[in-house]
Amino acid sequence: MKASEYRQMSDEQLDLTLKDVVKNLFHLRFQSATDRLETPSEIVKAKRDVARLKTIVRERQRQAESQSESAKQAQVAQGV
């Protein structure tokens, strides 16, 4: 999937998708170790998907942190 498609997902969907991709990567590595993997490029694709998903999750975390930080600063500025 493309990053734009991942960005349209909710946080819960992203977490589930990340778990599925990590599980798939594990199985691909296992198949590679037992010489049953037909297309080695699948491992590279799975790694890239994991990286994309983790990047999007981290971007959302940082955005939430910055919003909460700015809300705290606004409260302090108002004297609350």
Residue, then its C-alpha position, 0 to 999 in steps of 0.5 A: m500500500k502507499a503511504s497516502e492510503y495508510r494515512q487515511m486509516s484510523d489509529e486502530q486500523l494502523d495498529l492492526t495493519l502494523k501487527d499483520v505486516v510484522k507477522n507476515l514479515f516473520h513468516l517470510r523470514f522463516q520461509s527464507a531460512t527454510d529455503r521455501l521463499e519463492t520471491p525474496s523481494e517480498i521481505v524487502k516490501a514487508k520491511r518497507d511497509v513496516a517502516r511506512l507504518k511506524t513513520i505514520v504512527r510516530e508522526r501522529q504521536r508527535q502531532a498529538e504531543s505538540q497539540s497538547e503542548s500548545a494547549k498547556q502553553a495557552q492555559v499558562a498564558q491565560g493564567v489558568 
